[in-house]
């Protein structure tokens, strides 16, 4: 999908990956016509998720927080 998209607009998609407190932070910069921005952003997010999910060695943890209330 990204290859087809970059060919159609003639611009490159730039991605940066860094470590965050609780996982990986993936930042993607791309050019998109304003009227297509939401759809393209959604499509790219879905494609990234599917690519990560294909690798059986990678598990995506469900984000949660534990709150403990101390008595006294």
KAVENWO-V748219 format. One record per residue. N is the residue number from 1. RES is the residue in one small letter. PHI is phi in degrees with one decimal (none if undefined). PSI is psi as a letter, one per 20 degrees, with the letter a starting at -180 (none if undefined). BURIAL is + if it has 16 or more other ideal C-beta (glycine too) atoms within 10 Angstrom, else -. Layout:
n-><N N>
res-><RES RES>
phi-><PHI PHI>
psi-><PSI PSI>
burial-><BURIAL BURIAL>
This chain:
n-><1 2 3 4 5 6 7 8 9 10 11 12 13 14 15 16 17 18 19 20 21 22 23 24 25 26 27 28 29 30 31 32 33 34 35 36 37 38 39 40 41 42 43 44 45 46 47 48 49 50 51 52 53 54 55 56 57 58 59 60 61 62 63 64 65 66 67 68 69 70 71 72>
res-><x x x x x x x x x x x x x x x x x x x x x x x x x x x x x x x x x x x x x x x x x x x x x x x x x x x x x x x x x x x x x x x x x x x x x x x x>
phi-><none -66.9 -62.8 -63.9 -65.1 -63.7 -66.9 -70.5 -101.8 73.9 -128.2 -97.7 -93.7 -107.4 -123.3 -128.2 -122.4 -143.2 -85.3 -116.7 -56.4 -124.4 160.1 -96.7 -110.7 -113.1 -114.5 -120.1 -110.8 -154.8 -91.8 -152.8 -60.8 -55.0 -74.4 -113.6 -56.6 -61.7 -66.1 -65.7 -60.6 -64.0 -62.0 -65.6 -61.1 -62.8 -64.3 -62.7 -59.7 -63.5 -64.4 -67.1 -67.7 -67.3 -77.8 -69.1 -82.7 -106.8 -117.6 -93.0 -80.0 -76.8 -68.1 -152.7 -129.5 -110.6 -111.0 -113.7 -101.6 -88.1 -87.4 95.3>
psi-><g h g g g h h h i j q q p p q p p r p r h k b q p p p p p q p q p h i i g g g g g g g g g g g g g h g g h h o i i p p o q p p q q p p p o p q none>
burial-><- + - - + - - - - - - - + - - - - - - - - - - - - - - - - + - + - - - - - - - + - - - + - - - - - - - - - - - - - - - - - - - - - - - - - - - ->
